Amino acid sequence: MDLDPVWLSRVQFALTVMFHYLFPPLTIGMGVVLVYLEGMYLKTREAIYETAAKFWTQLFAVTFAIGVASGIVMEFQFGTNWGVFSRYVGDVFGSALAAEGIFAFFLESGFLAVLVFGWDKVSPRFHFIATCAVALGSMFSAVWIIVANSWQQTPEGHHIVQMMRDGEPWVINGVPVMRAEIVNFWSMVFNPSTLDRLIHSLIGAFIAGAFFIMSISAYYLLRGRHVEFARRSFTGALIFGTIFSLAQLVSGHSNAKMVAEYQPAKLAALEGIYETGPAKLSIFGIPNEQEKKIDMELAIPGMLSFLVHGDSSKPVIGLDRIPEEYHPPVKVPYISYHIMVGLGMFMILLTVVASILRLRGTLFEKRWLLWIFVFAVAAPMIANELGWVAAEVGRQPWTVVPRVLRDDAGQIVYDSAGMLQYVPGEGLLTKDAVSEVLRGPEILGSIIMFSLIYLLLLAIWLLVLNHKIQKGPVPVVISEGRHPGGIFKSQAERIEHGSSMTEAKQDVPEQK
């Protein structure tokens, strides 16, 4: 059996990253909702907002912990599996990941203890500040990770140099060791794809957090438990979910235009464009890479050209203008991308219908719709995963994609045969990026080991999550006696009442 180290390393990285990415979108999305709930508590002093904030904070903390544990493995793989890649991008990734640690992780984790354990130790205002810090930290973490990844897709602000060792040019097996070095930090940070990809990813996280809250709230409503809490939580999350589902459509359009300009090979793979010309928008189909066509295709003629250029008659670059060695695979990006788009449209339809029913005052009477929301939490999670699959497989066969060659006017340059040209000497092929000493059996063993560990982590997360959901929120009442003072003043004003009698009293008026 041929255990190819490159293929196995890609599989391992994909498995670990996809498992890890179940959790950051939830913490980013829930962080924004926690800020809203605590802000509403400070504004209204209604106990129900405090009850909701404390409950969702518990789920946030559990998810954050599993996310941290699963993310550590991913970074170690840069050294164990992708040594050549790490040498090539070390100057770029070093600055971005250092910034992520300094500006994001320490901010998020530093205030996390106050968020989780400080309810009765600090004042409501300081606790709100801690909540904001944790939410911002989770988003800042995404910023720097996406900066680094976006540079791989559309590199800028660097030059390629040969590495030196002991004062001499470094050569391994007769091959010069090259690396990318930053010459303009801010050009590297704000490379052509950073903002589009960051906005798209953050919106996806906000949607995931909103659907997570709506799923649990819908479950409580269907069971007739914690009804007032569930109504408030569902309503707030629905507002967020509707706004960001619609915003994702706008962000996706902007992202696609960026890909068309800076990554034409990826767009050709995502849409199954084999021939350059006015391009149809493919709705459904099955890529046939042997015959270079889309079988059983359902498409809107000229629509992709219109979306990209504002003119349905303008050509979109197809794979026939891309040199063969730069061709990405088509099947995986095409299928992943189209399922992601389909799920996005489903979430728009679902949230808009629910919002209309909420305005009419009949939303919580529609049990069939609440059941859909219970299971619809899977939609943003799958869409987020498939979005990354489409983006990462769509840049193959490169780990760092060479820039498209342009003239002084910024126009794409073609050779005499009409083929698109790339900047010579740039980029790093995936097959050349793995560590030189890797062996297939070693990678296979670690894949099996980490798969078992991750299955255990997933089981623990689901068990703890289920326990907390079954237990439900503990109602909070606001006492008349308050302790004014500084932001660190202990808050005797918030008192938990965990008895089932108190909880029942809260729920009875809504159940009637």
C-alpha positions as CSV (number, residue, x, y, z in Angstrom):
1,M,0.0,0.0,0.0
2,D,1.4,3.4,-1.0
3,L,1.1,5.7,1.9
4,D,1.8,9.1,0.2
5,P,3.1,11.5,2.9
6,V,1.7,14.5,1.0
7,W,-1.8,13.1,0.6
8,L,-1.8,11.8,4.2
9,S,-0.6,15.2,5.6
10,R,-3.4,16.9,3.7
11,V,-5.9,14.5,5.1
12,Q,-4.6,15.0,8.6
13,F,-4.6,18.7,8.4
14,A,-8.1,18.7,6.9
15,L,-9.5,16.5,9.7
16,T,-8.0,18.5,12.5
17,V,-8.9,21.9,11.0
18,M,-12.5,20.9,10.2
19,F,-13.0,19.5,13.7
20,H,-11.5,22.6,15.3
21,Y,-13.7,24.8,13.1
22,L,-16.8,23.5,14.6
23,F,-16.1,25.6,17.7
24,P,-14.7,29.1,16.9
25,P,-17.8,30.2,14.8
26,L,-20.0,29.3,17.8
27,T,-17.9,31.2,20.3
28,I,-17.6,34.2,18.0
29,G,-21.4,34.2,17.3
30,M,-22.4,33.6,20.9
31,G,-19.9,36.3,22.1
32,V,-21.9,39.0,20.2
33,V,-25.2,37.7,21.6
34,L,-23.7,37.8,25.2
35,V,-22.7,41.4,24.7
36,Y,-26.3,42.2,23.6
37,L,-27.8,40.4,26.5
38,E,-25.6,42.0,29.1
39,G,-26.1,45.4,27.5
40,M,-29.8,45.0,27.6
41,Y,-29.6,44.0,31.3
42,L,-27.6,47.2,32.1
43,K,-30.2,49.3,30.2
44,T,-33.4,47.7,31.5
45,R,-32.3,45.9,34.7
46,E,-34.7,43.1,33.7
47,A,-33.7,39.9,35.4
48,I,-34.6,37.8,32.3
49,Y,-31.6,39.2,30.4
50,E,-29.3,38.3,33.2
51,T,-30.7,34.8,33.3
52,A,-30.2,34.4,29.6
53,A,-26.6,35.8,29.7
54,K,-25.6,33.4,32.5
55,F,-27.0,30.4,30.7
56,W,-25.4,31.1,27.3
57,T,-22.1,32.0,29.1
58,Q,-22.0,28.4,30.4
59,L,-22.4,27.0,26.9
60,F,-19.9,29.5,25.5
61,A,-17.2,28.5,28.1
62,V,-17.6,24.7,27.3
63,T,-17.3,25.4,23.5
64,F,-14.3,27.7,24.0
65,A,-12.5,25.1,26.0
66,I,-12.9,22.4,23.4
67,G,-12.0,24.9,20.6
68,V,-8.7,25.7,22.4
69,A,-7.8,22.1,23.0
70,S,-8.5,21.1,19.4
71,G,-6.7,24.1,17.9
72,I,-3.3,23.4,19.5
73,V,-2.8,20.3,17.4
74,M,-3.4,22.2,14.2
75,E,-0.4,24.6,14.8
76,F,2.0,21.8,15.8
77,Q,1.4,20.3,12.3
78,F,3.2,23.3,10.7
79,G,6.4,21.9,12.3
80,T,5.8,18.2,12.1
81,N,4.2,17.8,8.7
82,W,4.8,21.0,6.8
83,G,8.4,21.9,7.6
84,V,9.2,23.3,4.1
85,F,6.0,25.3,4.1
86,S,6.9,26.7,7.5
87,R,10.3,27.8,6.3
88,Y,8.8,29.5,3.3
89,V,6.1,31.4,5.1
90,G,7.8,31.8,8.5
91,D,8.4,35.5,8.2
92,V,4.8,36.2,7.2
93,F,3.0,33.7,9.5
94,G,5.3,34.5,12.4
95,S,4.2,38.1,12.5
96,A,0.5,37.3,11.9
97,L,0.3,34.5,14.5
98,A,2.3,36.5,17.0
99,A,-0.2,39.3,16.6
100,E,-3.0,36.8,17.1
101,G,-1.5,35.7,20.4
102,I,-0.8,39.2,21.7
103,F,-3.9,41.0,20.6
104,A,-6.5,38.2,20.5
105,F,-5.8,35.1,22.6
106,F,-4.5,37.0,25.7
107,L,-7.4,39.4,25.5
108,E,-10.0,36.7,25.2
109,S,-8.5,34.2,27.7
110,G,-7.5,36.9,30.1
111,F,-11.1,38.2,30.6
112,L,-12.7,34.7,30.2
113,A,-12.3,34.0,33.9
114,V,-14.1,37.2,34.8
115,L,-16.9,36.3,32.3
116,V,-17.4,32.8,33.6
117,F,-16.6,33.1,37.3
118,G,-17.0,36.8,38.1
119,W,-20.8,37.2,38.3
120,D,-20.8,37.7,42.0
121,K,-17.3,39.1,42.2
122,V,-17.4,42.3,40.1
123,S,-20.0,44.8,39.3
124,P,-22.4,44.4,36.3
125,R,-20.6,47.2,34.4
126,F,-17.2,45.6,34.8
127,H,-18.6,42.2,33.9
128,F,-20.1,43.8,30.7
129,I,-16.6,45.1,29.9
130,A,-15.2,41.6,30.3
131,T,-17.8,40.2,28.0
132,C,-17.0,42.8,25.4
133,A,-13.3,42.0,25.7
134,V,-13.9,38.2,25.3
135,A,-16.1,38.9,22.2
136,L,-13.6,41.2,20.7
137,G,-10.8,38.8,21.4
138,S,-12.6,36.0,19.6
139,M,-13.0,38.2,16.6
140,F,-9.4,39.5,16.7
141,S,-8.2,35.9,16.7
142,A,-10.2,35.3,13.5
143,V,-8.7,38.5,12.0
144,W,-5.1,37.3,12.2
145,I,-5.7,33.7,11.2
146,I,-7.5,34.9,8.1
147,V,-4.8,37.5,7.4
148,A,-2.3,34.6,7.3
149,N,-4.5,32.4,5.2
150,S,-5.5,35.1,2.8
151,W,-1.9,35.9,2.2
152,Q,-1.6,32.3,1.0
153,Q,-4.4,32.9,-1.5
154,T,-3.4,36.4,-2.7
155,P,0.1,37.2,-1.5
156,E,1.3,40.8,-1.3
157,G,3.8,42.9,0.5
158,H,6.7,40.4,0.3
159,H,9.7,39.3,-1.8
160,I,11.3,35.9,-2.3
161,V,14.9,35.4,-1.1
162,Q,17.2,32.5,-0.6
163,M,17.8,31.6,3.1
164,M,21.3,31.7,4.5
165,R,22.9,29.3,6.9
166,D,26.3,29.9,8.6
167,G,26.8,32.8,6.2
168,E,26.3,30.7,3.1
169,P,23.3,30.2,0.8
170,W,21.2,27.3,2.2
171,V,20.8,24.3,-0.1
172,I,19.1,21.0,0.6
173,N,19.7,18.1,-1.9
174,G,20.9,20.6,-4.4
175,V,17.7,22.7,-4.2
176,P,18.0,26.3,-2.8
177,V,15.9,27.0,0.3
178,M,13.7,30.0,-0.5
179,R,11.4,32.0,1.8
180,A,9.0,34.9,1.5
181,E,10.0,38.0,3.5
182,I,7.8,40.9,4.4
183,V,8.8,44.2,2.8
184,N,5.5,46.0,3.6
185,F,3.6,44.7,6.7
186,W,0.4,46.5,5.9
187,S,0.3,45.3,2.3
188,M,0.7,41.8,3.7
189,V,-2.1,42.4,6.2
190,F,-4.5,44.0,3.7
191,N,-3.7,41.8,0.8
192,P,-6.5,41.7,-1.9
193,S,-8.6,39.0,-0.3
194,T,-8.2,39.8,3.4
195,L,-11.2,42.0,4.0
196,D,-13.7,40.1,1.8
197,R,-12.7,36.7,3.4
198,L,-12.7,38.2,6.9
199,I,-16.2,39.7,6.6
200,H,-17.5,36.5,5.0
201,S,-16.1,34.3,7.8
202,L,-17.3,36.6,10.6
203,I,-20.8,36.8,9.2
204,G,-20.8,33.0,8.9
205,A,-19.8,32.8,12.6
206,F,-22.6,35.2,13.6
207,I,-25.1,33.1,11.8
208,A,-23.8,29.9,13.4
209,G,-24.1,31.5,16.9
210,A,-27.6,32.8,16.2
211,F,-28.8,29.4,14.9
212,F,-27.3,27.6,17.9
213,I,-29.3,29.8,20.2
214,M,-32.5,29.5,18.2
215,S,-32.1,25.7,18.1
216,I,-32.0,25.4,21.9
217,S,-34.6,28.0,22.4
218,A,-37.0,26.2,20.0
219,Y,-36.4,23.0,21.9
220,Y,-37.5,24.7,25.2
221,L,-40.6,26.2,23.5
222,L,-41.6,22.8,22.1
223,R,-41.2,21.2,25.5
224,G,-43.0,24.1,27.3
225,R,-40.0,24.8,29.5
226,H,-38.3,28.2,30.4
227,V,-40.8,29.8,28.0
228,E,-40.1,33.4,28.7
229,F,-36.4,32.9,28.6
230,A,-36.7,30.9,25.3
231,R,-39.0,33.5,23.7
232,R,-36.6,36.3,24.5
233,S,-33.5,34.3,23.4
234,F,-35.1,33.1,20.2
235,T,-36.4,36.5,19.2
236,G,-33.0,38.2,19.8
237,A,-31.1,35.4,17.9
238,L,-33.7,35.6,15.1
239,I,-33.0,39.3,14.5
240,F,-29.3,38.6,14.4
241,G,-29.7,35.5,12.2
242,T,-32.0,37.3,9.7
243,I,-29.7,40.4,9.3
244,F,-26.6,38.4,8.9
245,S,-28.1,35.7,6.6
246,L,-29.1,38.5,4.2
247,A,-25.7,40.2,4.7
248,Q,-23.9,37.0,3.8
249,L,-25.5,37.1,0.4
250,V,-24.0,40.6,-0.2
251,S,-20.7,39.5,1.2
252,G,-20.6,36.4,-0.9
253,H,-21.2,38.4,-4.1
254,S,-18.3,40.7,-3.2
255,N,-16.1,37.7,-2.3
256,A,-16.8,36.1,-5.7
257,K,-15.9,39.3,-7.6
258,M,-12.6,39.4,-5.7
259,V,-11.9,35.7,-6.6
260,A,-12.7,36.4,-10.2
261,E,-10.1,39.2,-10.3
262,Y,-7.3,37.7,-8.3
263,Q,-7.9,33.9,-8.4
264,P,-9.5,33.2,-11.8
265,A,-8.4,29.5,-11.6
266,K,-10.4,29.1,-8.4
267,L,-13.5,30.7,-9.8
268,A,-13.3,28.5,-12.8
269,A,-13.3,25.4,-10.5
270,L,-16.1,26.7,-8.2
271,E,-18.4,27.4,-11.1
272,G,-17.2,24.6,-13.4
273,I,-16.0,27.0,-16.2
274,Y,-14.0,25.0,-18.6
275,E,-14.1,27.4,-21.6
276,T,-13.5,31.2,-21.5
277,G,-16.5,33.2,-22.7
278,P,-19.8,34.7,-21.4
279,A,-20.4,32.5,-18.4
280,K,-23.6,31.0,-17.1
281,L,-24.3,30.7,-13.4
282,S,-24.4,27.0,-12.5
283,I,-27.1,26.1,-10.1
284,F,-26.6,22.4,-10.1
285,G,-24.6,19.8,-11.9
286,I,-22.0,17.0,-11.6
287,P,-18.5,17.9,-12.8
288,N,-17.0,15.5,-15.5
289,E,-13.3,16.3,-15.3
290,Q,-12.4,13.7,-18.0
291,E,-14.7,15.3,-20.6
292,K,-14.3,18.8,-19.1
293,K,-18.0,19.6,-18.8
294,I,-20.7,19.7,-16.2
295,D,-23.2,16.8,-16.5
296,M,-26.9,17.2,-15.7
297,E,-26.3,21.0,-15.3
298,L,-29.0,23.5,-14.4
299,A,-27.7,27.0,-15.1
300,I,-28.8,30.6,-15.8
301,P,-27.2,31.8,-19.1
302,G,-24.9,34.9,-18.8
303,M,-25.7,35.4,-15.1
304,L,-22.1,34.8,-13.8
305,S,-20.7,37.3,-16.4
306,F,-23.4,39.8,-15.2
307,L,-22.5,39.2,-11.5
308,V,-18.8,39.5,-12.1
309,H,-18.7,42.3,-14.7
310,G,-22.1,43.8,-14.7
311,D,-22.5,42.7,-18.3
312,S,-23.8,39.3,-19.4
313,S,-21.8,39.3,-22.6
314,K,-18.4,39.8,-21.1
315,P,-16.1,36.7,-20.8
316,V,-15.1,35.0,-17.6
317,I,-11.7,33.2,-17.6
318,G,-12.1,29.5,-17.9
319,L,-9.7,26.6,-17.3
320,D,-8.7,26.6,-21.0
321,R,-6.8,29.8,-20.4
322,I,-5.0,28.5,-17.2
323,P,-1.8,26.5,-17.7
324,E,-2.3,22.9,-16.9
325,E,0.1,22.9,-13.9
326,Y,-2.0,25.6,-12.3
327,H,-5.3,23.7,-12.7
328,P,-7.2,23.1,-9.4
329,P,-9.4,20.0,-9.1
330,V,-13.0,20.8,-10.0
331,K,-15.3,18.3,-8.4
332,V,-14.6,19.0,-4.7
333,P,-14.6,22.8,-4.9
334,Y,-17.7,22.8,-7.2
335,I,-19.8,20.5,-5.1
336,S,-18.7,22.1,-1.8
337,Y,-19.3,25.6,-3.1
338,H,-22.8,24.8,-4.4
339,I,-24.0,23.0,-1.3
340,M,-22.7,26.0,0.7
341,V,-24.7,28.5,-1.4
342,G,-27.8,26.3,-1.2
343,L,-27.6,26.2,2.5
344,G,-27.1,29.9,2.6
345,M,-30.3,30.5,0.6
346,F,-32.1,28.0,2.8
347,M,-31.1,30.0,5.9
348,I,-32.2,33.3,4.3
349,L,-35.6,31.8,3.5
350,L,-36.0,30.2,6.9
351,T,-35.1,33.4,8.9
352,V,-37.2,35.7,6.7
353,V,-40.3,33.5,7.0
354,A,-39.8,33.3,10.8
355,S,-39.3,37.1,11.0
356,I,-42.5,37.7,9.1
357,L,-44.4,35.4,11.4
358,R,-42.9,37.0,14.5
359,L,-44.1,40.4,13.3
360,R,-47.6,38.9,12.9
361,G,-47.4,37.4,16.4
362,T,-47.9,33.8,15.2
363,L,-44.3,32.5,15.2
364,F,-44.4,30.5,18.4
365,E,-47.7,28.9,17.4
366,K,-46.0,27.2,14.4
367,R,-44.6,24.0,16.0
368,W,-43.5,22.6,12.6
369,L,-41.3,25.7,12.1
370,L,-39.8,25.4,15.6
371,W,-38.9,21.8,14.9
372,I,-37.1,22.9,11.7
373,F,-35.1,25.4,13.8
374,V,-34.2,22.7,16.3
375,F,-32.3,20.8,13.5
376,A,-31.4,23.8,11.4
377,V,-28.4,24.5,13.6
378,A,-26.6,22.0,11.3
379,A,-27.0,24.3,8.3
380,P,-24.5,27.1,9.2
381,M,-22.1,24.5,10.7
382,I,-22.0,22.5,7.4
383,A,-21.9,25.7,5.3
384,N,-18.9,27.1,7.2
385,E,-17.0,23.9,6.8
386,L,-17.8,23.6,3.1
387,G,-16.9,27.2,2.5
388,W,-13.4,26.5,3.8
389,V,-13.2,23.2,1.8
390,A,-14.1,25.1,-1.4
391,A,-11.5,27.9,-0.6
392,E,-8.7,25.6,0.3
393,V,-9.1,22.9,-2.4
394,G,-9.8,25.6,-4.9
395,R,-6.2,27.0,-4.5
396,Q,-4.6,23.6,-5.2
397,P,-2.0,22.5,-6.3
398,W,-0.5,25.4,-4.4
399,T,-0.1,26.0,-0.7
400,V,1.0,29.6,-1.5
401,V,-0.5,30.7,-4.8
402,P,1.7,32.7,-7.2
403,R,0.3,36.1,-8.2
404,V,-1.3,36.6,-11.5
405,L,1.1,38.6,-13.8
406,R,-0.3,42.1,-14.6
407,D,1.0,45.0,-16.7
408,D,1.5,48.5,-15.5
409,A,-2.2,49.3,-16.0
410,G,-3.1,46.3,-13.7
411,Q,-4.5,44.2,-16.6
412,I,-3.9,40.4,-16.7
413,V,-1.0,39.4,-19.0
414,Y,-1.4,36.4,-21.4
415,D,1.3,34.7,-23.5
416,S,1.2,34.3,-27.2
417,A,-0.9,31.2,-26.9
418,G,-3.5,33.1,-24.9
419,M,-2.6,31.5,-21.6
420,L,-2.8,33.4,-18.4
421,Q,0.6,34.1,-16.8
422,Y,1.8,34.0,-13.2
423,V,4.7,35.9,-11.6
424,P,7.8,33.6,-12.1
425,G,9.6,32.2,-9.1
426,E,6.7,32.7,-6.7
427,G,4.5,30.3,-4.9
428,L,5.0,26.9,-3.2
429,L,3.5,23.7,-4.5
430,T,1.7,21.5,-2.0
431,K,3.8,18.5,-3.1
432,D,7.0,20.4,-2.2
433,A,5.7,21.8,1.1
434,V,5.9,18.7,3.4
435,S,8.7,18.0,5.8
436,E,11.6,16.1,4.2
437,V,11.7,13.4,6.9
438,L,8.0,12.4,6.9
439,R,7.0,8.8,6.4
440,G,3.5,7.6,5.5
441,P,3.0,5.1,8.3
442,E,3.9,7.7,10.9
443,I,1.3,10.1,9.6
444,L,-1.3,7.3,9.3
445,G,-0.7,6.4,13.0
446,S,-1.1,10.0,14.1
447,I,-4.3,10.3,12.1
448,I,-5.8,7.3,13.9
449,M,-4.7,8.6,17.2
450,F,-6.0,12.1,16.8
451,S,-9.3,10.8,15.3
452,L,-9.9,8.8,18.5
453,I,-9.0,11.8,20.7
454,Y,-11.2,14.1,18.8
455,L,-14.1,11.7,18.9
456,L,-13.6,11.6,22.7
457,L,-13.6,15.4,22.8
458,L,-16.7,15.6,20.7
459,A,-18.5,13.1,23.0
460,I,-17.5,15.1,26.1
461,W,-18.7,18.4,24.5
462,L,-22.0,16.9,23.5
463,L,-22.5,15.3,26.9
464,V,-21.7,18.5,28.9
465,L,-23.8,20.5,26.5
466,N,-26.8,18.2,26.8
467,H,-26.4,18.2,30.6
468,K,-26.5,22.0,30.8
469,I,-29.4,22.2,28.3
470,Q,-31.5,19.7,30.2
471,K,-30.8,21.5,33.4
472,G,-31.8,24.8,31.8
473,P,-31.2,28.4,32.9
474,V,-31.3,29.3,36.6
475,P,-33.6,32.3,37.1
476,V,-32.1,35.5,38.6
477,V,-34.1,38.1,40.5
478,I,-32.9,41.6,41.3
479,S,-33.0,42.6,44.9
480,E,-34.0,46.0,46.1
481,G,-30.8,46.6,48.0
482,R,-28.0,47.8,45.8
483,H,-24.4,48.4,46.4
484,P,-23.2,51.5,44.4
485,G,-19.6,51.9,43.9
486,G,-16.7,51.2,41.6
487,I,-16.5,48.7,38.8
488,F,-15.0,46.0,41.1
489,K,-17.8,46.3,43.7
490,S,-19.3,42.9,44.6
491,Q,-22.8,42.7,43.2
492,A,-25.1,41.6,45.9
493,E,-27.9,42.9,43.7
494,R,-28.0,39.6,41.7
495,I,-29.3,36.6,43.5
496,E,-29.8,33.2,42.0
497,H,-32.9,31.2,42.9
498,G,-32.5,27.6,41.7
499,S,-35.6,26.1,43.2
500,S,-38.0,24.5,40.7
501,M,-40.8,26.4,42.4
502,T,-39.3,29.8,41.4
503,E,-38.7,28.5,37.9
504,A,-42.2,27.2,37.6
505,K,-43.6,30.5,38.7
506,Q,-41.7,32.3,36.0
507,D,-42.9,29.9,33.3
508,V,-46.6,29.7,34.3
509,P,-47.8,33.0,32.9
510,E,-46.2,32.4,29.5
511,Q,-47.6,28.8,29.4
512,K,-51.1,30.1,30.0
